[in-house]
Amino acid sequence: MTHHTFKNITAAIATDWPRQANRVARFALLMWFVSLQAACAAPLAVPPNFLPAAVVHIRGVEIQAEVANTPATRQTGLMHRRSLEKNHGMLFVFEGPHIQCMWMKNTLIDLDVAFIDESLNIVNIETMRAGTTQIHCSTQPVALALEMNAGWFARNGAGPGTRVDWAMAK
């Protein structure tokens, strides 16, 4: 049995220190790399170009819409987007007709949202300011919501009662 004294232990540490420091540094570097990979692996729940697409028609205008039809895609919505092309938007498809609410947390552009009932008529339109946490809700149960650039519905003569037609893109 070896008897360890403070002097023996400090001498062993002093002679083994460079090798131990090298191991610690390599381990720290490995952990940093793994955490960096994990952080970069999933910046959004679903990248925009992987969402299903729909064609929406309102008052003769064709809209290209990304479809948010899962809880994850509905929660993310248009967050972190820096712009939205003309006549492009996001169509939210809900499980059933309910009062639906939206907010603009982490959304960088002003948007209008049209809440749409099961008969495919606009119920109400709300203007939402970028980066706010104010809640915007439908005034009655709806099955869909369509987000467009702020002012789009007014510029195109759409309001409550306006018919919305849509189909999944082919």
N, C-alpha and C positions, 0 to 999 in steps of 0.2 A: 504494500500500500504506500502510495506516494504522499508525503506530507507537504502540503502547499503552504507557503508563507507569503506574506505580502510582498516581500522582495522577489520571490520566485514568480509570482503572478505578474507583477509589474514588468519584470524582465521579459517574460513570455509575450506580454502585450506589446512591449516596445519592439521586439524583434519580428513579431507577426503583424504589426500595424499596417504596413503598406499593402499586404495581401488582403487583409480585412477591409481596408478602405476601398480597394479596387472592387471587391465584391459588393459592398454597400452602394458604391457609385453606379455599378452596372445594374443592380436591382432597381435603384431609383430611376435610372434612365429607362429601363424596361417598363416600369409602372407609368412613367410620364407618357411614353409612346402608346401604351395600351389605352390610357385615359384619353389621349388626343384622338386616337382612332374611334373610340366610342362616342366622343363628342361630335365628330364629323360624320359619323355613320348615318344619322337620321335628323337632319335639320328641320324637316317638315314631316308630318304624319304621312302624307302622300304628295309627291311632287306634282305640280300643276299639270305637266304634260302627260301624267298617267291617269288623270281623272276621266271618267266617261264623258262623252260630249252629247249635247242635244241641240236641235235647231228649234228656236222659238220664234213665233210670228206675233207681232203686236201692231195693229193698224197698218198692215202691209209692209212693215219693216222686219227684215230677217235678222235675228240675233244668234250669234254663236255662243253657246253657254256651256261652261263646264258644269258637271252635275255632282252635287254633294248629296249623296244618298245613304251614307253610313254615319253613325254617331261621330266617328273620328273626322271625317271630311266635313261634316256640318259644323263641328266645333272649330276647326281650323279656318274654314271659309276662305276669304281673300286676305287673310293675315299675311303680313310681310311683303305684299306686292307693292311695287313702286309705281305701277301704272296699269291701266286697263284699256285695251284697244277700243276704238269706236265700234259700237254695236256688238260688243262682247260683254258677257256677264257671267254670273254664277246662279244656277238654278238649284235651290234647296228642295229636295223631295222628302217629305215627312212620312212617318208610318201611318198616320191617319189624321183626320181633321181635329186639330186642337188649337187653342190660343198659342201662338208662337212668338218668341221674343228674340231680339238680336242685340248685340253691342259691337263696339268697334275697337276693343282692346287689341293692340298690336297691328291694327290696320292702318296703313300709311296714306290712303286716299279717301276723299269724301265720296260717299255712296248714297244712292237712293235704294230703298227696298220696297218692292211691291209684294204685298201679301195676297195670295190667290186662293180662292175657295175651290171646293170640289167641282163646281160647275165651270171652272176655269175663267172666272171673272175676278178682276182686281177688287179687293175689299177696301184696302187703304194703302197709301204710300207714305213712307217716312223718310226724311232726309237725315242721314247720319254723318257726323263729323269725325274725321280721322283721329284715332288715338283716344277716344273718349270711352268712358264706361257707362254712359247713360243708356238705359234700357229702352228699346223701341219694340212695341208689341202690335200684333194684329188686333183689330177691334172685334173680331169674331173668329170662330174656328176656321183654320185654313189647312190645305194639303200641300201647298207650294209657297215658295218665296223666291223672288228674282231680284238679285242685286245688280245694279248698273251704276255707271258713273253718275255722280250727283247732277241733277237737272235733266237727265235723259228722258224721263217720262213726261215732264212738262214740255220739253222741246218737241216731243213726238205726239202730243195731244192725248196722252193716255192718263186715265184717272180711275177713280172708283167706278165699277160697272164695265170697264173696258174688257173685252174678250181677249184671252191669251190662248194661243194654240202652240202645242209643242210635240216633238217626237224625238226619240233617241236618234243620234246621227248614225249613219251607216258606215 
